[in-house]
Amino acid sequence: MSVNLSKGQAISLEKKDGATLTAVRMGLGWQAAKRRGLFGSRTREIDLDASAVLFAGAEPKDVVFFRHLVSDDGSVRHTGDNLVGGAGQGGDDEAILVDLQRVPVHIDQIVFTVNSFTGQTFEEVQNAFCRLVDETNGQELARYTLAGGGEYTAQIMAKVHRAGSGWTMTAIGAPARGRTFQDLMPAILPHL
């Protein structure tokens, strides 16, 4: 059963039987919002990008995004860039796979972001979501819906962080401005 997360809400990534998750997928989905024009409604292609920044404390150590698809240690992998969204009509348009067992011990947080590479604001995006899936069985664990549009071009979506011997996911949902994960670094740091 999936949990619909609200901003700031955290969930433990422990299975019902007490075992910890070993592999998760952070999925991102979106569609371009219909715009009314002189000749009816139309959509404009929107290129949102999912990124995962790996931190040791407050120090970024690696990043996975459309130009660097696999972390240096191989524990985090991006499935590829989707330039228009809406491909799955509710499914994941981009995904980042995390093998939690292979994440180096010094990495204590992985922050997931989404940004509009083409610079459109979230007023032009609809049905955007970020979800966490147990990659071993395909079960959706949590979903964070990007709601409210807004005149910003990015969002700090969520983070997965170590909690004792396991992991926890926290929905962040903080709007930001930027076309790339590098632009978002000052906005990410307060959430570590």
Kinemage of the C-alpha trace (Angstrom):
@kinemage 1
@onewidth
@group {chain A} dominant
@subgroup {mainchain}
@vectorlist {calphas} color= white
{ca met a 1} P 0.000 0.000 0.000
{ca ser a 2} L 1.393 3.381 -1.031
{ca val a 3} L 1.604 6.409 1.263
{ca asn a 4} L 0.764 9.825 -0.181
{ca leu a 5} L 3.412 12.056 1.336
{ca ser a 6} L 2.927 15.660 2.283
{ca lys a 7} L 5.718 18.206 2.494
{ca gly a 8} L 8.144 17.302 5.287
{ca gln a 9} L 6.596 13.899 6.015
{ca ala a 10} L 9.020 10.993 6.517
{ca ile a 11} L 8.521 7.249 6.134
{ca ser a 12} L 10.788 4.393 7.139
{ca leu a 13} L 12.007 2.238 4.286
{ca glu a 14} L 11.525 -0.965 6.235
{ca lys a 15} L 9.390 -3.801 4.901
{ca lys a 16} L 6.352 -5.082 6.798
{ca asp a 17} L 8.285 -8.188 7.846
{ca gly a 18} L 10.977 -6.005 9.455
{ca ala a 19} L 13.531 -6.487 6.685
{ca thr a 20} L 15.078 -3.417 5.133
{ca leu a 21} L 14.677 -2.476 1.504
{ca thr a 22} L 17.606 -3.322 -0.705
{ca ala a 23} L 16.759 -1.513 -3.953
{ca val a 24} L 14.421 1.378 -4.675
{ca arg a 25} L 13.371 3.365 -7.719
{ca met a 26} L 12.598 7.058 -7.549
{ca gly a 27} L 10.212 7.688 -10.440
{ca leu a 28} L 9.285 11.064 -11.905
{ca gly a 29} L 6.268 11.625 -14.123
{ca trp a 30} L 4.665 14.697 -15.672
{ca gln a 31} L 2.585 16.081 -18.496
{ca ala a 32} L 2.536 19.460 -20.163
{ca ala a 33} L -0.479 21.495 -19.055
{ca lys a 34} L -2.961 22.313 -21.797
{ca arg a 35} L -2.979 25.971 -22.749
{ca arg a 36} L -5.824 27.736 -24.407
{ca gly a 37} L -4.929 29.420 -27.612
{ca leu a 38} L -6.692 31.166 -30.435
{ca phe a 39} L -7.377 27.844 -32.165
{ca gly a 40} L -8.209 25.673 -29.152
{ca ser a 41} L -6.064 24.090 -26.468
{ca arg a 42} L -2.554 22.833 -27.087
{ca thr a 43} L 0.411 21.609 -25.094
{ca arg a 44} L 4.043 22.587 -25.295
{ca glu a 45} L 6.774 20.011 -24.743
{ca ile a 46} L 8.451 20.314 -21.366
{ca asp a 47} L 11.803 18.735 -20.509
{ca leu a 48} L 11.908 17.990 -16.786
{ca asp a 49} L 15.024 16.310 -15.447
{ca ala a 50} L 15.394 14.078 -12.400
{ca ser a 51} L 18.687 14.186 -10.525
{ca ala a 52} L 20.086 12.496 -7.422
{ca val a 53} L 22.822 14.202 -5.420
{ca leu a 54} L 24.780 11.937 -3.056
{ca phe a 55} L 25.981 13.619 0.148
{ca ala a 56} L 28.399 12.763 2.945
{ca gly a 57} L 27.198 15.152 5.633
{ca ala a 58} L 26.717 18.498 3.877
{ca glu a 59} L 29.346 17.732 1.225
{ca pro a 60} L 28.154 16.640 -2.243
{ca lys a 61} L 30.202 13.630 -3.356
{ca asp a 62} L 28.540 12.502 -6.589
{ca val a 63} L 25.514 13.194 -8.760
{ca val a 64} L 23.393 11.156 -11.134
{ca phe a 65} L 21.555 13.036 -13.888
{ca phe a 66} L 20.994 12.903 -17.645
{ca arg a 67} L 24.670 13.608 -18.446
{ca his a 68} L 26.119 11.282 -15.762
{ca leu a 69} L 23.805 8.268 -15.723
{ca val a 70} L 25.652 6.116 -13.167
{ca ser a 71} L 27.267 7.117 -9.871
{ca asp a 72} L 31.006 6.577 -9.664
{ca asp a 73} L 30.499 3.602 -7.329
{ca gly a 74} L 27.661 2.127 -9.445
{ca ser a 75} L 25.039 2.161 -6.671
{ca val a 76} L 22.786 4.796 -8.286
{ca arg a 77} L 21.648 4.694 -11.923
{ca his a 78} L 19.489 7.009 -14.065
{ca thr a 79} L 17.410 5.210 -16.712
{ca gly a 80} L 17.733 7.990 -19.284
{ca asp a 81} L 16.509 11.417 -20.276
{ca asn a 82} L 12.887 11.983 -21.321
{ca leu a 83} L 12.607 15.240 -23.228
{ca val a 84} L 8.805 15.655 -23.317
{ca gly a 85} L 7.110 13.823 -20.407
{ca gly a 86} L 3.728 12.166 -20.496
{ca ala a 87} L 5.111 9.039 -22.162
{ca gly a 88} L 3.586 6.710 -19.594
{ca gln a 89} L 0.374 8.709 -19.078
{ca gly a 90} L 0.767 8.325 -15.338
{ca gly a 91} L 3.832 6.090 -15.349
{ca asp a 92} L 7.437 7.088 -14.750
{ca asp a 93} L 8.907 9.311 -17.440
{ca glu a 94} L 12.339 9.264 -15.811
{ca ala a 95} L 13.611 7.011 -13.042
{ca ile a 96} L 16.631 6.736 -10.787
{ca leu a 97} L 17.460 3.303 -9.380
{ca val a 98} L 19.251 3.050 -6.034
{ca asp a 99} L 20.884 -0.161 -4.806
{ca leu a 100} L 20.814 0.723 -1.106
{ca gln a 101} L 23.154 -2.133 -0.190
{ca arg a 102} L 25.855 -0.798 -2.529
{ca val a 103} L 25.683 2.858 -1.448
{ca pro a 104} L 29.068 3.539 0.188
{ca val a 105} L 28.926 3.844 3.958
{ca his a 106} L 30.139 7.472 3.913
{ca ile a 107} L 27.117 8.519 1.810
{ca asp a 108} L 24.380 9.317 4.312
{ca gln a 109} L 21.842 11.192 2.146
{ca ile a 110} L 20.620 11.110 -1.428
{ca val a 111} L 18.575 14.142 -2.449
{ca phe a 112} L 16.246 13.894 -5.451
{ca thr a 113} L 15.512 17.016 -7.460
{ca val a 114} L 13.533 17.901 -10.560
{ca asn a 115} L 14.188 20.886 -12.754
{ca ser a 116} L 12.837 22.309 -15.985
{ca phe a 117} L 15.843 22.173 -18.290
{ca thr a 118} L 14.019 24.187 -20.940
{ca gly a 119} L 13.131 26.853 -18.379
{ca gln a 120} L 9.330 26.578 -18.297
{ca thr a 121} L 7.758 27.141 -14.903
{ca phe a 122} L 5.675 24.565 -13.064
{ca glu a 123} L 2.583 26.550 -14.038
{ca glu a 124} L 3.018 24.791 -17.388
{ca val a 125} L 3.249 21.292 -15.863
{ca gln a 126} L 0.415 19.068 -14.687
{ca asn a 127} L 0.143 15.648 -13.061
{ca ala a 128} L 3.749 15.811 -11.854
{ca phe a 129} L 4.775 13.330 -9.184
{ca cys a 130} L 7.745 11.706 -7.553
{ca arg a 131} L 7.323 8.174 -6.233
{ca leu a 132} L 9.393 5.579 -4.427
{ca val a 133} L 9.056 1.960 -5.527
{ca asp a 134} L 10.470 -1.232 -3.981
{ca glu a 135} L 12.505 -2.349 -6.987
{ca thr a 136} L 12.517 -6.003 -5.860
{ca asn a 137} L 8.739 -6.429 -6.257
{ca gly a 138} L 7.470 -3.263 -8.027
{ca gln a 139} L 5.349 -2.149 -5.053
{ca glu a 140} L 4.881 1.618 -4.772
{ca leu a 141} L 5.841 2.675 -1.261
{ca ala a 142} L 5.272 6.411 -1.330
{ca arg a 143} L 4.175 9.157 -3.699
{ca tyr a 144} L 4.715 12.881 -3.506
{ca thr a 145} L 2.530 14.939 -5.841
{ca leu a 146} L 3.899 18.186 -7.176
{ca ala a 147} L 0.853 20.386 -6.745
{ca gly a 148} L 0.106 24.047 -7.061
{ca gly a 149} L 2.138 24.977 -10.120
{ca gly a 150} L 4.029 28.141 -9.427
{ca glu a 151} L 6.487 30.481 -11.040
{ca tyr a 152} L 9.523 28.371 -10.225
{ca thr a 153} L 11.504 26.039 -12.473
{ca ala a 154} L 12.680 23.385 -10.026
{ca gln a 155} L 11.788 21.472 -6.912
{ca ile a 156} L 13.758 19.700 -4.209
{ca met a 157} L 11.484 16.647 -4.181
{ca ala a 158} L 12.649 14.233 -1.495
{ca lys a 159} L 15.626 12.664 0.189
{ca val a 160} L 16.567 9.170 1.244
{ca his a 161} L 18.802 9.184 4.296
{ca arg a 162} L 20.358 6.691 6.672
{ca ala a 163} L 18.502 6.052 9.917
{ca gly a 164} L 20.403 3.621 12.107
{ca ser a 165} L 20.968 0.474 10.057
{ca gly a 166} L 18.210 1.305 7.562
{ca trp a 167} L 16.964 4.152 5.396
{ca thr a 168} L 14.167 6.726 5.643
{ca met a 169} L 12.536 8.816 2.941
{ca thr a 170} L 11.471 12.403 3.624
{ca ala a 171} L 9.292 14.418 1.255
{ca ile a 172} L 10.750 17.910 0.923
{ca gly a 173} L 8.683 19.574 -1.793
{ca ala a 174} L 10.600 22.866 -1.734
{ca pro a 175} L 10.262 25.070 -4.820
{ca ala a 176} L 13.447 26.501 -6.310
{ca arg a 177} L 14.781 28.185 -9.405
{ca gly a 178} L 17.273 26.647 -11.770
{ca arg a 179} L 17.709 24.654 -14.952
{ca thr a 180} L 20.238 22.129 -13.579
{ca phe a 181} L 21.069 20.416 -10.300
{ca gln a 182} L 24.100 22.739 -9.972
{ca asp a 183} L 21.746 25.729 -9.877
{ca leu a 184} L 19.840 24.030 -7.038
{ca met a 185} L 22.728 23.377 -4.658
{ca pro a 186} L 22.104 26.489 -2.481
{ca ala a 187} L 18.431 25.448 -2.187
{ca ile a 188} L 19.323 21.831 -1.296
{ca leu a 189} L 21.732 22.569 1.579
{ca pro a 190} L 19.087 23.763 4.122
{ca his a 191} L 17.328 20.374 3.772
{ca leu a 192} L 20.290 18.194 4.716
